[in-house]
Amino acid sequence: MTTATHEETLGFQTEVKQLLHLMIHSLYSNREIFLREMISNAADACDKLRYAALDNDALYEGDSELRIEIEHDPAAGTVTVRDNGIGMNRDEVIENLGTIARSGTAEFLKQLSGEQQKDAKLIGQFGVGFYSGFIVADDITVRTRKAGTPVGEGVEWHSKGEGEFTVADVERPAHGTEIVLHLKEDAREFADDFRLQSLVRKYSDHIEVPVRMPRVETDKDEDGKPVEGSEKTVWETVNEATALWVRPKSEISDDEYKAFYKHVAHDFADPLTWSHNKVEGKLEYVSLLYVPGRAPFDLYERDGARGVKLYVQRVFIMDDAEQFLPLYLRFIKGVLDTRELSLNVSRELLQQDPKVEKIKSALTKRALDMLGKLAKDKEAYQGFWNAFGSVLKEGPAEDFANRDKIAGLLRFSTTHTDSATQDQSLADYVGRMKEGQGKIYYIVADSFNAAKSSPHLEIFRKKGIEVLLLHDRIDEWLMSHLTEFDGKGFVDVAKGDLDLGEVEGEEEKKAQEETAKAKEALVKRVKEALGEQTQEVRVTHRLIDSPACVVLPEHEMGYQMRRIMEAAGQPLPEVKPILELNPAHPLVERLESADGDAFTDLAHVLLDQAIIAEGGHLDDPAAYVKRLNALLSA
């Protein structure tokens, strides 16, 4: 190899330094995964060259037999992983091996705690990739050349994983990438033929690119004895080297499915479940979809990676083909291999092809069915919901055709358990409905405690009617698109008139009407005292322990959604609440007997307290405090 030229020393990105330190110390017990990551990256490089060569087969440079090779030298303590894939140029080497160019990095680093066991899981969530080499090596050299570039444009990257790396130009006859790992003293076990072969079969058997290792063969004489000097090295394929998704399901073990998921998703943990299907007929394709065990850090990032790996007749096309699943299923990982698309398909063409929409519809139903089966295992589904529930709640707005299916998969907190854990389904709720109850009742608040303690629930708790406690930021938006379930409409208990249907008897309704008539004078005085601050004042029967509450008109945007819109800079017209008074409460009785300023002050205090209890914000908190102090000192 020619002497290196144009050598420069560069510093790692700060995030890389932190990640390297944590991986070296936190993933010690999982150190064998380094080989899986190296092989996975090499397989991706081969896939990318195969795709690029569809338009320009000169990129193969006369070597179209794509492969990954692994060698070891016990004496030198090295393991070498090489591929004849796409390779990298100098800029790509610096970008890919010196930085973490991935959204979610800042959030990832925020959550690191310094506890090895916990951080190991977080690192797995984020992905380990090339840097996993430093778990077993204290010195790594990478030599690479991008396919189609001159021999003199090879690049050598070298680092001890401490804080900096060097990059130099070298001559490299072969395209592709070679990684030489100089093993640490306590990792010399990996410079062993049997150990490496067993790891390839354990982690990378499913990879379609052949993974080869050298074996020395010797000729034998007539007596079966080795002929001295006849030794020759042959390359033996040690993995299955058949695309896992094209094999019959009956021949694939659960461990193989899990290993393939880790390759596809670059995840550290096992998936929760998967669905493998071959479709023939008008559309022909094979899909293998996975539900991850935990959420990635870029789940809510606008530019986060999402979608399935797309193959056309087993030729890799793209990593994140997001056109085949709706956005609310962006956590689904997997592979789609189809005959329906051309090999030169692009993202733009995918958006225009009607077959894509048909496959998307089928994959969406398949994914929802997979979640439906998972839901039968309550514990496993709870793990899924805790990780991805907020994303699935985007579904009813985005996917009208599957709205009923999605509704059946939703989970909520309710007054049945009074727990912040969202573990109750709508089917559970309907099964517990009171006789004569025709609606599903819910309340939206900024937090679980605010929802659980809302005055609006008092009559429901007294009558034993269950209410959904919605406290995610997306919940009010969700309920604006979820109109019914199992023929039962949804009712926000904090909006409009309260109607408990047949749960209330005729005598109760008649008594309420009489009370409202008897308090007409009080209602009129309160309305005059509050002026333009309310659109209406009325007597209520929804309160038991609280003196007053505020209610919004039935089709008005709720307080939670208003705050979200205002925080996003969206101007909204002012909405005036309806004040409802509990005629049996001592404070309301005191109000009725008060006069002058005392009456006005107490009316304002009741309104302000009701707004606070609802999670609203006062326009003039100082005035509220002043009035309250005056009443307390009277």
N, C-alpha and C positions, 0 to 999 in steps of 0.2 A: 504493500500500500504506500502511496506517495506521502511524503511528509505533509503534515497539516499546515495550512496557511490561513490568513485572515482570522487568527484566533482572538476571541474576546471573552472576557469574564463578566458575567451578569449576575445580579442578585435575584433570588426568588421573590415572587410576590409575597407580601406579608401573610396572606391567607395560606399559601402553600407551606411556608415555614411552620405555621401552627398545625396544619394538617399532618405534615410529615412527623412532627414531634409526637402528636397524639397517636398516629397509626403505629409508630415504632413501639410506643409504650402501652397502648390500649389493646391492640390486636395481636399481642404476642401469642395468645393461645390459639389463634386462628391463622397462623402464619402461612399454612400451606395454600391459602387462597391466592397467593401471589401468582402461582402458575396459571390458575383459572383466568385471572385478569389479563395476564400477558397473552394467553392463547385467544381470549375473547377479542382483544384489540387487534391481534394479528388476523383473525378471521374477518373482522370488519374491514381491515385494509384490503384483504383479498376480494371481498364482496364489492368494494368500491372500485377496484381496478376492473373487475369483470363488467361492471355497469358502464364505466367510462370507455371500455374497449368496444362496446356495442357500436359506437360511432367512429372509433379509431383503433382498429386492432393492432396498429403499429406500436401501441403502448405496451403490448406484451413483450416487445423486443425479442421475438423468437422463442419466448419461454411462456407458453400459455397454460402450462400445467401448474395451476395454483396450489400452493402447499405451505405448511408450517413445519419447521424443523427444530428439534430440540437436541442439543448436545451438552455433555458435561465433562469436566476434567477434574477427577478427584484430587490429583496432585496439586493443581493450581487452585482448587476450591471454587470453580466457576460453573455456572449454568448459562448456556446461550440459547436464546429463542429468536429464530429468524423467520421471515416470511418473504415471499416475492409478490407482495401486494402493491398498493398504490404508492407507498413511500411518502416522504415529506421533503419540502425544500427548506432553506434556512429560516425563512420567516415563520413557516408553520412549526418548525421545531421549537423556536423561541416561544411562540404563542401556546403551543400544546403542552410543552414540557416545563414551562416557566411560570404559567399562570393557571388559575382555575377559571376558565371562561364560561361560567355557568350562573344563571340567575338563582337567587336563593342563598348565595354564599354568605351574605351578611347575617341572614336569619339563622343559618346553620351555625355560624360561629357564636352567635348570641346564646344559643342553647347548650353549648358545651359547658360541662360542669367541673371537669377535672377528675371526676370519678371514672375509673377505667372501664368498669362494666357498662355503665350508662353511656359513656362516650363511644364505646365500641359499637353500640346499636345505632347511635346517631351517625357515625361515620358510614356504617352500612347503608343507612337511609340516603346519605348524600352520594354514595358511590366511591369506590376506592381507586379503580383503574391503574394507570401506570405507576403511581406513587406507592402502590403496595409492594413493589420490588424492594423498597427500603426496609420492609419488615424483616427480610432475610439477608439483605446485602448492605454493606457499608460503602460500596463503591459501584457505580453503574456507568457503563459506557453504551451509548446508542450510536450506531452508524446507519445512515439511511440515504436513499436517493429517490427522488420522485420519478415515477415512470414517465418516459418520454423526454427527459432532460439529459444533457450531455454527461458523460462519465465524470468529467471534472467538477460537476456541481453536487457531489456528495457532501454530506454534513456529518460531523462527529460531535456529539454532545456528551459531556462528562460531568459527573457530580458525586460528591460524597454525602449528599443529602443534608448538609449542615446549614448553608445559608446562601450558597452561590453555585453557579455552574459555568462551564466554559463551552463555547461553540466555535468550531473551526471548519473550514472547507477542506475536503479531502477528495481524492479520486476514488470512485467506487464503481467497479464494472457492473455489478448486479443492482437492479432496482429493488425497491422494497426496504425492509428495516431489519436490523440485527441488534438485539439487546444482550449485552454481556453483564451478568450479575456476578460480582465478586462477593462470595458468601461470607457472612460473619462466622467466627470460629464456632459459635454454638448452633450454626445452621448448616454445617457441613453435611448433615444427613441427606440434604437434597441433591448433593453431587453423587447420586447413586442411581444406577440404571433401573433397578426394580422399583425404587421409591418414585421416580419420575413417571414411569409407565403406569403405576397404580393411580397416581394423581390425575393423569390424563384420562384414564378410564372412569375415574370417579367423577370428575368435574366437566370433562369436555368430550365425552363419547359421542354426544349428539351433534357436534359441529360438523357441517357438511364438508368443510375443507379438510383434507387428510392431514393428520398430525403425525409426522414421521420421526423415528429415532434410529440412529445407526446401530448396526449389529455386525460383528466381525464373523465371517465364515471362513472355514479352512477346508481345502480339498483333502480327501482321505484316500489312502492307498487300498490295495486289494484286501488287506487285513483289517481295514477300518480304522487305521491309525492316521492321525493328522500328518499331512505332508508339510514339512518345514519350509517356510518362505512362501507358502501359497495363500497366506491370509489376505482377505479382501473385505472391504467395508460395503455392506448393502444397507439400503434405507428401508425400514419396515414401518408400515402404517399401523399405529397402535390404537387408533380410535375407530368407531363404527363408520364414520365419514359418510353417513347417509342422513339427509335432512330428516330430523325427528318427526316433523309434522306429516310427512308422506308415508310413514310406517303405520301399519294397522294398530289401532288402540290396544288391542289384546296383547301386543308384543312390547308395549312400553310400560315400564314400571313407574310407580309414583316417584321414586327417587330420580328417575330420568326426567320426568316432567318438571320436578322442582329444580334440577340442575339446569335444564334448558331455560326456565324462567329467569334464573340468576344471570344467565348469559344475555338474554333478550333485554331484561330490565336493568342490568348492571346493579342489581340489588344484592343485599347481603343476607336478607332473611327469606324464609320460605313464603310462597304465596298462600293465601287463604283457600282458594279453590281455582279450578280451571275447567274449560270446556273445549273439547277437541272434536271438530266436525268436518266431514267431507260432504260437499253438496254437488249433485250431478243433475243434469236436466237442462233447462233453459239457461241457467247460470252454472258455471263450473268453477268451484274454488274450494280450498281447504282453509279453515280458520282454527287457530289455537289461541284462545283468549284466557287471560289470567286476571284474578283480583289480587292485588298486592296485600301484604299483611300490615303495611303502614304507609302513611302519606309521605310523598317526597316533599322537599322544602320548597319546590317551585310550583306546587299545586295551584296556588292562587296568583302566580306570576303571569302577566299577560303574554310574555314571550317564553313561558316555560315549555319544555319538551313534552309533547303529547302525541298520541296516535300509535298505530301498529306498524311493525316492520312490514313493508310491502315487497313481495316477490311476484314476478311474472314467470310462470313455468320454471320455478326454482332459481331464477336469476334475480339477485337482489336489486331493488330499484331505489328505495329510500327508507330511512330510519323511522321517521315520525310522520306517517301518512295520516293526518288528522281528518281527512275527508270521509273516512269510513266509520266514524263514531261521532255522536253528538257531543257537544262541549261538556254537558253534565256527566258524561261517562269518560272524561279525560283521564281518569285514574286507571282505566283498563289498559293492560299491556298485552302484547302478543304478536302473532304473525298471521298475515293473510297472503296466501299464494293462489293466484288466479290465472286462468287461461283467457279471461275476457278482455284483457287490456293488452296494448302493444308494448313491446320492449322499450320503445323510446318515449314512454309516457312521462309527462312532467306534471308539476303541481297545477299549472294552468289548465292542462288538458283534463286532469282529474275533475276539475270544477265544472267542466262542460259535458262530461260523458254521462249519459242517462243510466248506464249500467252501474256506475258508482253509487248512485242514489238507491238503486235496488239492493245492492250488496250492503250498503249502510243500513237500510231498513231491516234487512235480515240479521245483520250482526247486532244491531241494537236490541232486537227481540231476544236474540241468543244471550246477550249479556244480562238482560233483565230476568230471563228465565234462570240463568246461573245464580243471580242474586236471590231469586225466589227459593231455589233449592237450599242455598246457604242459610236463608232465614229460618229454615226448619231446625237448625242447630243454634239455639238461642245465644249461647255463649260466644260462638264464633261470629255470629252476625252482629252481636254487640260490639265486638272488636272492630268489625268493618264499619259499623255506624259511627263509632267514636272517631274514626279516622276520616271517613268520607261522607258522613251524613249531610253536612252543610252543602257539599257539592251536589249530592243527589237531589236536594231540595230545589235546585235550579231547574229540574226536569219538567214539572208541570207547565211552566211558562214556555219552555223551549220545544217540547215534544207533545203536542196536543193528542196525537194518535195513540200514544202510550200512557196517557195521563192516569188512567185507572190502575194500570200495572204499577206505575211509580207510586201512586197513593198507597197501595198495599204494602210497599216496601218502606214507607216513612215511619219514623219512630218519634215519640213525643214524651215530654214530662206531663203528668196530669195530677189532678187532685186525688186520684185513686191511691197513688203512692206518696205524693208530696215529696218526691225526690228529684234532685236536679238531673239525675241520669235519664236520658231520653231512651226509654226502653219499652214504651207502650205503643202498640200498633192501633190503627183506626179500627181494625177488625176486633181487637180487644175491647175498645171503647164501645162499639156498637153492641157487642155481646153483653155489656154490662148496663145498657141504657134502661132507664126507669120505664115502667109501664105508662103509656100515654106520651112519652117523650119522642118528638118527631124531628129534632134538630141535634146537630153536634155543636156544642158550645166551646168557645175558646177565648183566651185573652192574650194580648200581646204586650210585652213590657221589655225594658232594657236589660233586666236581670231576672234570674229565677226567683230571688227573694221578693223583688218588686211585684212579680206576677202572682206568687203564692200568697202575698199579704194584701193584695188589692181589695179595697172595699166592695168592688163589684162581685166578689165571690161569696159574700156573706149569705145571701138568700139561697145560693146553690149548695153551699155547705150545709145549711139548715135542712134543706129538702133532700140531701144526699144525691144531688145531680152532679155527675163528673164534668170537669172542665179541663180542656187542654191548656197547659201553661207554656206559652211560646215565648222564648227569650233569646233566640238567635237573631242576628242582625237581618238575616234574609227572610225571617218568618212572615212579616206582614206582606212582603212582596209575594211570597209563596201563596198565602191565603187569598190574594187577589186573583190568582189563577186556578185555585183549587175550589171549585164551587160546590161539589157534592161527593159523597162516598156511599156506596151501597144504597143509593136512592135517598140519602139523608143530606139535607143542606147544612152549610156551616153558618154559624151566627157568632159575631163578635159581641161579647157581653158588655163591652164598654161603648157600644155604638147603638144609636136608635132606641126605640121603645123596647122594654123587656117583655117578652112573650114566652111563658113557660108551657104554653099549649095546654094539653089535657092534664098535665101534672098538677095544675091549680084547679080547685073546684069552683063551681059557680058562686058559692057563698063567699069564698075568698075574694073573687073578682068584684062582687057586689060591695063588700066591705071596703075595698080599696077605692072604689068610685065614691063612696060616701065620705071617706076620709079626705079625698082630694077636694070634694065640694066644700067640706067644712073648713079647709085651710086656704080657700081662695083668697081671702083678705090678706093673709100672711104672705102668700106667694106674690101678690100684687105689690105689697110694701117692699119686699126684698128686691123685686125687679126694678122698682123705682130707685131704690138706694144704690143698686149696682150700675144702673144706667146702661151704657153701651158695652160693658165688660162681658155680658152674657147675651146670647140670642134668645134664651128662654129660661124661666125658673119654674120648677114643678115639684110636686110631692112624689116620692118614690116608695115602692115597697121592696126594692132590691137590697136595702140596707138593714142590718140588724144591730151592729155595734157602733157603726160610724154615724156621725151627724149629717154628713153630706158627701156627695161625689159629683164629679163632672162627667158628662157624656158627650160624645161627638155625634153629629148627624150620621145616619146609617151609611151613606156612601162617601163620607169625608175621609181624607187621608189621615191615618193615625199619628199619634205623637212621635212614635219611634221612627216611622218613615219620614216624617217632616224633618226630624233632626238630621237624619242621614242625607236627605236632599239639600238641606241648608248647609251642612258641612261640606258638601260637594260644590257649593257656590250657586245652587239653583234657587232663584228667588221664588217665594211662594206667597199667595194671597193670605191675609190674616184670617184665621178661623176663630169664631167665638164659640165657647163651649155652652152646653146646656147644664145648668146647676140643678141637681136633684136633692131635696131635703128629706131627711128621715123624721117624720112628725112625732115619733115616739121617743126621740133622743132628748135628754135633759138640756143640751145646749140649744136645740131648736125651740124647746119650750121656753127657755130663758130669753131667746131671741124674740119670741112672740110677745113676751111681756115687757120688752125693753122699748125705750122711746129715744128720739133725738139722735145725738151723736153716738150714744152707746149702741143703738140699733144699727146704725150705718157701719160702725167699726166692727161689730160682731158679724154682720152680713159679709163684709169684706174678708174677715179672718176665715170664716167658713169656706168661702170661695177659694182663697189662697191655699188653705190646708188641703182642700179637695184636689187642687191642681198639683200640689207637691206629692200627694199620695199616688197620683196617677203617673208620676215621673216627669211632670212638666216643669218648666222654669218660670219663675215670677218676673214680670217686667220691672217691678219696684220692690225688691226684698226688704229694703230699709223701712218702707211704709208698713209692710206686714209686721215687722218686728216692733215698730212703734205702737201700732194698734194693739198687738198682743200684750205688750208691756202695760199699756193703759188699762186693758181689761183685767190683767192679773193683779194690778195694784188698786183696782177700784174697790 
